[in-house]
Amino acid sequence: MTPLVAAHAPATPRLVRSLIGKKVIMAVTGVILLLFVIAHLLGNLKVFQGAEHFNAYAAGLRTLGAPFFPRGLLLWVARIVLVGAVCAHIWAAIAVTRASWSARPVGYHGLEAVETTYAARTMRWGGVIIAVYLIYHLLDFTFGRVNPSFVPGDVYHNVIASFRVWPVSAAYVVAMVVVGLHVYHGLWSAFQTLGLNRPPTFRWRRGVAGTVAGLIAVGYISIPVAVLAGILR
């Protein structure tokens, strides 16, 4: 290995180990996950167009890239990327939080209690709730193991069958509220990182983060509510 190559070889590992590198990883994976959450919501809202449109949308996801790629290949690639993004995001979030706790003097604990406590709670119980529900969600709608009346290929039917069970809908609502909190805190933190935490931006950045998070949560929650109310049947 030449001296030039040797000098540059450890650059990436050093960046990943650094606090800045971890923040970059958390930011990039956060953007990936936010884009997925928005895209997934727009697709899920097609359920209000009826069974034909919703099933056609679901079938279209499995035929992406055809005829150049086998059926479902790109969908599974996307799932693998998302799983990797989730794991990297959680790892970076834990590492950044631990570094923040280690660097904060004892005398600052009282001053930083509100924001630190909120971030810690979101990471701990919020992340666990979302992770547990994602596993259940896959077993329900992807693999059909816990769906009370799973019909392969009939995604509309599977959604109705699952959300008719009110504990399932309740769990979904709780998970989506937590997702909304994550989105809110993530956007709020991003604005802060960009330096948009001074007047007059201080007020609107919270408003923007809250609006985006609220729309996402309400959009997802509207589906089980519509099923329980008999609007979707």
C-alpha positions as CSV (number, residue, x, y, z in Angstrom):
1,M,0.0,0.0,0.0
2,T,1.4,3.4,-1.0
3,P,1.8,6.1,1.7
4,L,-1.0,8.1,0.0
5,V,-3.4,5.2,0.1
6,A,-2.4,4.4,3.7
7,A,-3.0,7.9,4.8
8,H,-6.5,8.0,3.4
9,A,-7.6,4.4,4.2
10,P,-8.7,5.0,7.8
11,A,-10.5,8.2,7.0
12,T,-13.9,6.7,6.7
13,P,-13.7,4.6,9.9
14,R,-12.5,7.7,11.7
15,L,-15.4,9.7,10.4
16,V,-17.9,7.0,11.5
17,R,-16.3,6.9,15.0
18,S,-16.5,10.7,15.3
19,L,-19.5,12.5,16.8
20,I,-19.9,14.4,13.5
21,G,-19.9,11.2,11.5
22,K,-22.6,9.7,13.8
23,K,-24.7,12.8,13.3
24,V,-24.3,12.6,9.6
25,I,-25.4,8.9,9.6
26,M,-28.3,9.7,11.8
27,A,-29.3,12.6,9.5
28,V,-29.0,10.7,6.2
29,T,-30.8,7.6,7.5
30,G,-33.5,9.9,9.0
31,V,-34.1,11.5,5.6
32,I,-34.4,8.0,4.0
33,L,-36.9,6.9,6.6
34,L,-38.9,10.1,6.4
35,L,-39.2,9.8,2.7
36,F,-40.3,6.2,3.0
37,V,-42.9,7.2,5.7
38,I,-44.3,9.8,3.4
39,A,-44.3,7.6,0.3
40,H,-45.8,4.7,2.2
41,L,-48.6,7.0,3.5
42,L,-49.4,8.3,0.0
43,G,-49.7,4.7,-1.2
44,N,-51.8,3.6,1.8
45,L,-54.3,6.4,1.3
46,K,-55.2,4.7,-2.0
47,V,-57.3,2.4,0.1
48,F,-60.0,5.1,0.1
49,Q,-60.3,4.6,-3.7
50,G,-61.5,1.1,-3.2
51,A,-60.3,-2.5,-3.5
52,E,-59.5,-2.4,-7.2
53,H,-57.2,0.7,-7.0
54,F,-55.6,-0.3,-3.8
55,N,-54.8,-3.9,-5.0
56,A,-53.5,-2.6,-8.3
57,Y,-51.2,-0.3,-6.4
58,A,-49.9,-3.2,-4.2
59,A,-49.4,-5.4,-7.2
60,G,-47.5,-2.6,-9.0
61,L,-45.0,-2.5,-6.2
62,R,-44.2,-6.2,-6.8
63,T,-43.7,-5.7,-10.5
64,L,-41.4,-2.7,-10.3
65,G,-38.6,-2.9,-12.8
66,A,-40.3,-5.6,-14.9
67,P,-39.3,-7.2,-17.2
68,F,-35.7,-6.4,-16.3
69,F,-35.9,-7.7,-12.8
70,P,-37.8,-10.7,-11.3
71,R,-41.1,-10.1,-9.6
72,G,-40.7,-8.6,-6.1
73,L,-36.9,-8.2,-6.3
74,L,-36.8,-4.4,-6.1
75,L,-39.4,-4.4,-3.4
76,W,-37.2,-6.7,-1.3
77,V,-34.1,-4.6,-2.1
78,A,-36.0,-1.6,-0.8
79,R,-37.0,-3.5,2.4
80,I,-33.3,-4.5,3.0
81,V,-32.2,-0.8,2.6
82,L,-34.9,0.3,5.0
83,V,-33.9,-2.3,7.6
84,G,-30.3,-1.2,7.2
85,A,-31.4,2.5,7.6
86,V,-33.4,1.7,10.7
87,C,-30.5,-0.2,12.3
88,A,-27.9,2.5,11.4
89,H,-30.3,5.3,12.6
90,I,-30.8,3.6,16.0
91,W,-27.1,2.9,16.5
92,A,-26.2,6.5,15.6
93,A,-29.0,8.0,17.8
94,I,-27.8,5.9,20.8
95,A,-24.1,6.8,20.2
96,V,-24.9,10.6,19.9
97,T,-27.1,10.6,23.0
98,R,-24.4,8.8,25.0
99,A,-21.8,11.2,23.8
100,S,-24.0,14.1,24.8
101,W,-24.6,12.7,28.3
102,S,-20.9,12.1,28.8
103,A,-19.9,15.6,27.6
104,R,-22.5,17.5,29.7
105,P,-21.3,18.8,33.1
106,V,-23.3,17.7,36.1
107,G,-24.2,21.3,36.8
108,Y,-26.1,21.5,33.4
109,H,-28.5,18.7,34.2
110,G,-31.2,21.0,35.5
111,L,-30.9,23.4,32.6
112,E,-31.1,20.8,29.9
113,A,-33.8,18.6,31.5
114,V,-36.7,19.3,29.1
115,E,-35.0,18.7,25.8
116,T,-32.7,15.9,27.1
117,T,-35.6,14.1,28.7
118,Y,-37.8,14.4,25.7
119,A,-35.1,13.1,23.4
120,A,-34.2,10.2,25.7
121,R,-37.8,9.1,26.1
122,T,-38.4,9.3,22.4
123,M,-35.3,7.1,21.7
124,R,-36.0,4.6,24.4
125,W,-39.7,3.7,24.6
126,G,-40.6,5.2,21.3
127,G,-38.0,3.3,19.3
128,V,-39.0,0.0,21.1
129,I,-42.7,0.6,20.3
130,I,-42.0,1.2,16.7
131,A,-39.7,-1.7,16.3
132,V,-42.1,-4.1,18.0
133,Y,-45.0,-2.9,15.8
134,L,-43.0,-3.1,12.6
135,I,-42.4,-6.8,13.3
136,Y,-46.1,-7.3,13.9
137,H,-46.9,-5.3,10.9
138,L,-44.8,-7.5,8.6
139,L,-46.3,-10.7,10.2
140,D,-49.8,-9.2,9.6
141,F,-49.7,-7.7,6.1
142,T,-46.6,-9.2,4.4
143,F,-46.5,-12.8,5.7
144,G,-50.1,-13.1,6.9
145,R,-49.1,-15.1,10.0
146,V,-51.2,-13.0,12.4
147,N,-53.9,-11.7,10.1
148,P,-57.3,-13.2,11.0
149,S,-58.3,-13.7,7.4
150,F,-55.2,-13.4,5.1
151,V,-55.8,-13.7,1.4
152,P,-52.6,-13.6,-0.7
153,G,-52.7,-10.8,-3.2
154,D,-55.9,-9.2,-1.8
155,V,-54.3,-6.4,0.1
156,Y,-57.5,-4.4,0.6
157,H,-59.2,-7.4,2.1
158,N,-56.3,-8.0,4.4
159,V,-56.3,-4.4,5.7
160,I,-60.0,-4.6,6.4
161,A,-59.8,-8.0,8.1
162,S,-56.9,-6.8,10.4
163,F,-58.3,-3.4,11.4
164,R,-61.7,-4.8,12.1
165,V,-60.1,-6.2,15.3
166,W,-60.1,-3.1,17.5
167,P,-57.0,-4.0,19.6
168,V,-55.0,-4.2,16.3
169,S,-56.3,-0.8,15.3
170,A,-55.6,0.6,18.7
171,A,-52.0,-0.7,18.6
172,Y,-51.6,0.8,15.1
173,V,-52.9,4.2,16.3
174,V,-50.4,4.2,19.2
175,A,-47.5,3.3,16.9
176,M,-48.4,6.1,14.5
177,V,-48.6,8.6,17.3
178,V,-45.1,7.6,18.3
179,V,-44.0,7.8,14.6
180,G,-45.4,11.4,14.6
181,L,-43.4,12.2,17.7
182,H,-40.2,10.9,16.1
183,V,-40.8,12.9,12.9
184,Y,-41.5,16.0,15.0
185,H,-38.4,15.7,17.1
186,G,-36.3,14.7,14.1
187,L,-37.3,17.8,12.1
188,W,-37.0,20.0,15.1
189,S,-33.5,18.7,15.8
190,A,-32.6,19.1,12.1
191,F,-33.6,22.8,12.1
192,Q,-31.6,23.3,15.3
193,T,-28.6,21.6,13.7
194,L,-28.8,23.9,10.8
195,G,-28.8,26.9,13.1
196,L,-32.4,27.8,12.7
197,N,-33.0,28.2,16.4
198,R,-33.0,31.9,16.7
199,P,-35.8,34.5,16.2
200,P,-37.7,34.8,14.0
201,T,-37.1,31.2,12.9
202,F,-37.5,29.8,16.4
203,R,-41.4,29.9,16.2
204,W,-42.0,28.7,12.7
205,R,-39.6,25.7,12.8
206,R,-41.6,24.2,15.6
207,G,-44.7,24.9,13.6
208,V,-43.4,23.3,10.5
209,A,-42.1,20.2,12.3
210,G,-45.4,19.9,14.2
211,T,-47.5,20.3,11.0
212,V,-45.6,17.7,9.0
213,A,-45.6,15.2,11.9
214,G,-49.3,15.8,12.6
215,L,-50.3,15.3,8.9
216,I,-48.3,12.0,8.8
217,A,-49.8,10.7,12.0
218,V,-53.4,11.7,11.1
219,G,-53.0,10.3,7.6
220,Y,-52.0,6.8,8.9
221,I,-54.5,6.8,11.7
222,S,-57.4,7.7,9.4
223,I,-57.3,4.2,7.9
224,P,-58.0,2.0,10.9
225,V,-60.5,4.7,12.1
226,A,-62.3,4.4,8.8
227,V,-62.4,0.7,9.0
228,L,-63.8,0.7,12.5
229,A,-66.4,3.3,11.5
230,G,-67.6,1.2,8.6
231,I,-66.4,3.7,6.0
232,L,-64.1,1.1,4.6
233,R,-65.6,-2.3,4.3
